[in-house]
């Protein structure tokens, strides 16, 4: 069987993927093996985000000594900061053709979604550099979405056309944590199998007419261009060394009292402890604590170097560092330039998912609500979650001559306005309510 010919026919729609045909099912099984091969890499990346690092797993224990393990998760810290920066403020939408109806319908038909959906989507995109979003209709026929991590699924995409030929979703039942179940999404149907690809239910019809999945990809290099790959070694080294010095400090509890040139009668030890007095015989007798000499400056410099390198590689800034008190706002903003540039690229990757989501939402509105919209008319707007000087913005707008900037653009510059379209409607309504009522019967001829 020539898989290349089969894939070419699937892309050009000469044939449709039918898993009742043995050759088609064999292709899916082969791709499932690819998913399983990469799964352990993504599991490792997720483990580091959760703090389950090699430094913690493989930390060497010393018998009869302190064995503290200090977990300090910089990978999670950096990812959370980037998520908060990029999608901490809700995504808003505008119509390129000023169609207010499409914006209102987007808000209405996604109002039942989890408020954390987009932040979770960005979080997994940054952890794995790849994430999937699948679309379906719930029991109320509402348009819904579910985030699928690359540890749980795999989309087979034709490299030439970018078309998703099918999607594999592997999962476990809540009441059966042993057996694996596999759903295969195709253009026409959703097939249901167990882990051995034995069909366990009849195929479900796919109303969208194409694989209902968005593939989010942060970078073409994927795993090799991830935060995990960049600072994994530094994270392990920092946790190992920090644990070592923590145990050195704890081991001071096991201090030894050294008696030189004298003998101690064990029967007199309780009296010595009670009275706080030690009796040393002879002029050359010496009693002192045996203390380990630790070069704390060397240790601190090493730990600081690890932390500083992690901040540099991740393009983050350490907010705990002291700053000049009279630093200007522009100077403060310039410190964020590397992080802002990085987050802009992450926004674009996230926006690609949103674009595809809007395409499937418009299909849903056409099929179920008889509303015909063009998803290309929708533009997603991201507002960085950083302090904005609204007073300076207002003063700037007041000095700009009328007719240079539209009111719609001006509204979008303020941090407290989340939806420009809704705000414009509120202003229009208030203006109409404030207009004086005119009695035509009293108008003079």
C-alpha positions in Angstrom: 0.0 0.0 0.0 1.3 3.4 -1.0 0.5 5.9 1.8 1.7 8.9 -0.3 -0.9 8.2 -3.0 -3.6 7.7 -0.4 -2.8 11.0 1.3 -2.7 12.8 -2.1 -6.1 11.5 -2.9 -7.4 12.6 0.5 -6.0 16.1 0.1 -7.5 16.5 -3.4 -10.8 14.9 -2.2 -10.6 12.1 -4.8 -11.5 9.9 -1.9 -12.9 10.5 1.6 -11.3 8.9 4.7 -13.4 5.9 5.5 -12.1 3.8 8.4 -14.2 0.8 7.3 -11.6 0.5 4.5 -8.6 -1.5 5.8 -6.0 0.6 4.0 -7.5 3.8 5.5 -7.5 2.3 9.0 -3.9 1.1 8.6 -2.9 4.7 7.8 -4.6 6.0 11.0 -2.9 3.3 13.1 0.5 4.3 11.7 -0.1 7.9 12.6 -1.3 6.8 16.0 2.1 5.2 16.5 3.8 8.5 15.7 1.6 10.3 18.3 2.6 7.7 20.9 6.3 8.2 20.1 6.1 11.9 20.8 3.8 11.6 23.8 6.7 11.0 26.3 8.4 14.2 25.2 5.2 16.2 25.8 4.6 14.4 29.1 8.1 15.5 30.2 7.4 19.1 29.3 4.2 19.0 31.3 5.9 17.5 34.2 8.4 20.4 34.4 5.5 22.9 34.3 4.0 21.1 37.3 7.4 21.1 39.1 8.1 17.4 38.7 11.7 18.0 37.5 14.7 15.6 37.2 16.4 17.5 40.0 13.6 16.5 42.3 13.3 13.0 41.0 17.0 12.2 41.0 18.2 14.1 44.0 20.8 12.1 45.8 19.9 11.1 49.4 22.6 10.9 52.1 21.8 8.5 54.9 21.5 9.9 58.4 21.7 13.5 57.1 19.2 16.2 56.1 17.6 15.4 52.7 15.4 18.4 51.9 14.3 18.9 48.3 13.6 22.5 47.4 11.3 23.0 44.4 11.5 26.4 42.7 9.5 26.4 39.5 10.7 29.2 37.2 9.2 27.6 34.1 5.7 27.9 35.6 6.4 31.4 36.7 7.5 32.6 33.3 4.6 30.9 31.5 2.1 32.4 33.9 3.5 35.8 33.4 3.3 35.5 29.6 -0.2 34.2 29.8 -1.3 37.1 32.1 0.4 39.6 29.8 -1.1 38.4 26.5 -4.6 37.2 27.4 -5.1 38.5 30.9 -7.5 41.0 29.4 -10.4 39.4 27.5 -10.1 39.2 23.7 -12.5 41.6 22.0 -13.7 41.5 18.4 -14.5 44.0 15.7 -16.0 43.8 12.3 -14.0 45.0 9.3 -17.2 46.0 7.7 -18.7 47.6 10.9 -21.3 44.8 11.2 -22.4 45.1 14.8 -24.6 42.0 14.5 -21.7 39.6 14.0 -19.9 41.0 17.1 -23.1 40.6 19.2 -23.6 37.1 18.0 -20.0 36.1 18.9 -20.5 37.3 22.4 -24.0 35.7 22.7 -23.2 32.3 21.3 -20.0 31.9 23.3 -21.4 33.3 26.6 -21.6 29.8 28.1 -17.9 29.2 27.6 -15.5 29.0 30.6 -14.0 32.4 31.3 -10.6 30.8 31.6 -10.8 29.0 28.2 -8.5 31.4 26.3 -6.0 31.7 29.1 -5.8 27.9 29.4 -5.4 27.7 25.6 -2.5 30.1 25.7 -1.0 28.3 28.7 -0.9 24.9 27.0 0.4 26.6 23.8 3.4 28.0 25.7 4.0 24.7 27.6 4.0 22.4 24.6 4.4 24.9 21.7 1.5 23.1 20.2 -2.2 22.7 21.2 -5.5 21.6 19.7 -9.0 23.1 20.0 -11.8 20.8 19.0 -15.4 22.0 18.3 -18.7 20.2 18.9 -22.3 20.7 19.8 -23.4 19.9 23.4 -26.8 18.4 24.4 -28.4 21.9 24.1 -27.1 22.3 20.6 -24.8 25.1 21.7 -21.5 25.7 20.0 -18.7 24.4 22.4 -15.0 23.9 22.4 -12.5 21.7 24.2 -8.8 22.1 24.6 -6.8 19.0 23.7 -3.2 18.8 24.8 -0.6 17.0 22.5 -0.4 14.4 25.2 -4.0 13.5 24.4 -4.3 13.9 20.7 -2.6 14.3 17.3 -3.7 16.1 14.1 -2.3 14.7 10.9 -1.8 17.8 8.7 -0.7 17.7 5.1 2.4 19.8 4.9 1.8 21.1 1.4 -1.8 22.2 1.8 -2.0 22.7 5.5 -5.2 20.7 5.6 -6.0 18.6 8.6 -6.8 15.1 7.2 -7.9 13.6 10.5 -7.5 14.0 14.2 -6.8 11.3 16.8 -8.1 11.9 20.4 -6.9 9.3 22.9 -8.4 9.5 26.4 -9.4 7.5 29.4 -12.9 7.2 30.8 -13.5 8.8 34.2 -14.7 5.5 35.5 -12.1 3.4 33.7 -8.6 4.6 34.2 -7.0 1.5 32.8 -8.3 1.2 29.2 -7.6 3.8 26.5 -10.3 5.0 24.1 -9.6 6.6 20.7 -11.9 8.9 18.7 -10.9 9.6 15.1 -12.3 12.8 13.6 -12.7 12.9 9.8 -14.5 15.2 7.4 -17.7 13.1 7.5 -17.7 11.1 10.8 -16.3 10.6 14.2 -15.2 7.0 14.8 -15.1 5.5 18.2 -12.5 2.8 19.1 -10.8 1.2 22.1 -7.0 1.2 22.5 -6.7 -1.8 20.1 -8.8 -0.1 17.4 -11.8 -2.2 17.9 -15.0 -0.3 17.1 -17.0 0.2 20.3 -19.8 2.4 18.9 -21.4 3.5 15.6 -19.7 6.5 13.9 -21.2 9.9 14.8 -22.0 12.4 12.0 -19.7 15.4 11.7 -22.0 18.4 10.9 -19.2 20.8 10.0 -18.1 19.0 6.8 -14.4 19.1 7.7 -12.3 18.0 10.7 -13.5 20.3 13.5 -10.1 21.1 14.9 -7.8 24.1 15.2 -4.1 23.4 15.4 -2.2 25.9 17.4 1.6 26.0 16.7 3.9 28.5 18.4 6.9 27.8 16.2 7.9 25.5 13.4 10.7 24.0 15.5 8.1 23.0 18.2 9.8 21.2 21.1 13.2 22.4 20.1 12.2 26.1 20.4 10.3 25.8 23.8 10.9 27.4 27.1 11.3 23.9 28.5 14.2 23.1 26.2 15.8 26.5 26.8 16.0 26.5 30.6 15.6 22.9 31.7 19.2 22.5 32.5 19.3 25.8 34.5 16.2 24.8 36.3 17.6 21.5 37.4 21.0 23.0 38.4 19.3 25.7 40.5 17.1 23.3 42.3 19.9 20.9 43.0 22.3 23.5 44.3 19.6 25.3 46.3 18.6 21.9 47.9 22.3 21.2 48.6 22.8 24.5 50.5 19.5 24.0 52.3 20.6 20.7 53.6 24.0 22.1 54.6 22.2 24.6 56.8 19.9 21.9 58.2 22.9 19.7 59.0 24.1 22.4 61.4 21.5 20.9 63.8 23.8 17.9 64.1 26.7 20.0 65.5 29.6 18.3 67.3 31.2 19.5 70.5 34.9 18.8 70.4 36.9 18.1 73.6 40.7 18.4 73.1 43.1 17.4 75.8 40.5 16.4 78.3 38.1 13.6 79.3 34.4 13.9 80.0 32.7 11.7 82.6 29.4 10.6 81.1 27.8 10.7 84.6 28.6 14.4 84.9 27.0 15.4 81.5 23.5 16.0 83.0 25.0 18.3 85.6 26.9 20.1 82.8 23.8 20.6 80.8 21.8 21.8 83.9 24.4 24.2 85.1 25.8 25.3 81.7 29.3 24.7 83.0 32.1 22.6 81.5 35.2 21.6 83.5 38.4 21.2 81.4 41.5 19.8 83.0 44.9 21.2 82.1 46.1 24.4 80.4 46.2 22.8 76.9 42.6 21.6 77.1 40.2 23.1 74.5 36.5 22.8 74.0 34.8 24.2 70.9 32.1 23.5 68.3 33.1 21.7 65.1 31.6 24.0 62.4 31.8 23.4 58.6 33.3 26.4 56.8 30.9 27.3 53.9 31.8 30.0 51.4 28.4 31.6 51.3 29.5 34.3 48.8 30.5 31.7 46.2 27.2 29.9 46.7 25.1 33.0 46.4 26.9 34.2 43.3 26.3 30.8 41.6 22.6 30.8 42.5 22.2 34.4 41.3 24.0 33.6 38.1 21.5 30.7 37.4 18.5 33.0 38.1 19.9 35.9 36.0 20.6 33.5 33.1 17.1 32.1 33.2 15.6 35.6 33.1 17.8 36.5 30.2 17.0 33.5 28.1 13.3 33.7 28.8 13.3 37.5 27.9 11.7 38.3 31.3 12.7 40.9 33.8 13.2 40.4 37.5 10.8 42.7 39.3 12.6 42.1 42.6 15.6 44.0 41.4 16.0 47.5 42.8 15.3 50.4 40.4 16.0 54.1 40.4 13.1 55.9 42.1 12.8 58.6 39.4 12.8 56.3 36.5 10.5 57.6 33.7 7.5 55.7 32.3 9.2 55.3 29.0 12.3 53.9 30.6 10.2 51.4 32.6 8.4 50.4 29.4 11.8 49.9 27.6 12.7 47.3 30.1 9.7 45.3 28.8 10.6 45.5 25.1 12.1 42.0 24.8 9.2 40.4 26.7 6.7 42.5 24.6 8.2 41.3 21.4 8.1 37.7 22.5 4.5 38.0 23.6 3.5 39.6 20.3 4.7 36.4 18.5 2.7 34.3 21.0 -0.4 36.5 20.4 -0.1 35.8 16.7 0.0 32.0 17.3 -3.0 32.3 19.5 -4.8 34.5 17.0 -4.4 31.8 14.3 -6.5 29.5 16.6 -9.1 32.2 17.1 -9.4 32.8 13.3 -10.2 29.1 12.7 -12.6 29.1 15.7 -14.5 32.0 14.1 -14.7 29.9 10.9 -16.4 27.0 12.7 -18.6 29.4 14.7 -19.8 31.0 11.4 -20.5 27.5 10.0 -22.5 26.7 13.1 -24.5 29.9 12.9 -25.2 29.2 9.2 -26.3 25.6 9.9 -28.3 26.0 13.1 -29.3 29.7 13.3 -29.7 30.5 9.6 -27.2 33.4 10.0 -24.8 33.9 7.2 -21.5 35.6 8.2 -18.1 35.7 6.7 -15.5 34.8 9.3 -12.9 36.9 7.4 -14.9 39.9 8.5 -14.0 39.3 12.1 -10.9 40.8 13.7 -9.7 39.6 17.1 -8.1 42.4 19.3 -5.6 41.7 22.1 -5.0 44.2 24.9 -1.7 43.7 26.8 -2.3 43.3 30.5 0.0 46.1 31.6 -0.7 49.4 33.5 -1.9 52.1 31.0 -2.0 55.8 31.8 -5.5 56.7 30.8 -5.1 60.3 31.9 -2.2 60.8 29.5 -4.3 59.1 26.7 -7.2 61.5 27.4 -4.9 64.5 27.3 -3.3 63.4 24.1 -6.7 62.9 22.4 -7.9 66.3 23.7 -4.9 68.0 21.9 -5.5 66.2 18.5 -7.5 68.2 16.0 -11.0 66.8 15.3 -11.2 64.5 12.3 -7.8 63.0 12.7 -8.8 60.0 14.9 -12.2 58.3 14.8 -14.1 57.9 18.0 -14.0 54.1 17.6 -10.2 54.2 17.5 -10.1 56.6 20.5 -12.3 54.3 22.6 -10.0 51.4 21.9 -7.1 53.3 23.5 -8.6 53.2 27.0 -8.0 50.3 29.3 -11.4 50.3 30.9 -13.3 49.9 27.6 -13.4 46.2 26.7 -15.8 46.3 23.8 -15.8 49.4 21.5 -19.0 48.4 19.7 -21.0 48.0 22.9 -19.6 51.2 24.3 -20.6 53.1 21.1 -24.1 51.7 21.4 -24.3 52.8 25.0 -23.2 56.4 24.1 -25.7 56.5 21.3 -28.5 55.4 23.5 -27.6 57.9 26.2 -27.5 60.7 23.6 -31.0 59.8 22.4 -32.4 59.7 25.9 -31.0 63.1 26.7 -32.5 64.8 23.6 -35.4 67.1 24.6 -38.9 65.8 23.6 -40.6 68.1 21.1 -44.4 68.5 21.1 -45.3 69.1 17.4 -48.7 70.5 18.5 -47.0 73.5 20.1 -44.7 74.2 17.3 -45.5 77.6 15.8 -46.5 77.8 12.1 
